[in-house]
Amino acid sequence: MVWCRPETRADVARMLIGVAPLIHVGYLSYLYYYGIFGSLLLFISLFFLVKFAWDVGKKTAYWGSLYGLLTFCFANMTFVYFTFSEMGMVLAVIYLKYFNDKQKSELPESQSE
């Protein structure tokens, strides 16, 4: 199993006999495979990641990661697979960390505390 990409369970695949091998919406796929608790953890983490991107955008005027994350969230309403290991998602998080660290390093010492 690839990390963050749910697979069709063997018993479900046998039952469906190739008729509908997967759920065609990323969010519903996660709800089906990981249940309410696992999906709730996913949605909460996505919310805080987007909130962090908003905060970094306000501080640094770099909105690229926010746009990328929002596009990722909206696009996964129609994607077949929902995965965090897409290169765009990884780059958005790397740029978020870079601009956040850069902004913190540029603060005077009296404001950093």
C-alpha positions, 0 to 999 in steps of 0.5 A: 500500500502506498502511503496516503493512497487507499487501496480497494480491499480484497473482499470488496474487489471480489464482491464487485467483480471489477464493476466499480473498483474504486470510489471516484471522489478523493474525500469519499474514498478516505471516508470509506477506508479510514472512517469518520475518525481518520477522515476527521483527522485529515480534514482538521490537518488540512484546515490548519495547513490552509490556515497556516498558509493564510497566516504566512501569506499575510505576513510575507505577501507570498500567497502561492502556497495558499493558492496551491493548497486551496486548489488541491483541496477543491480539486480532490472533490473530483480526483480519483486518488487523494494523495499528499505525495503529489509534488505540488503539495510537497512544494507548497509545504516546503515553500511555506516553511521557507517563507515562514523561517525567512520572515522569522529570521528577519525580525529584530531580536526584540520582536522575536520573543 
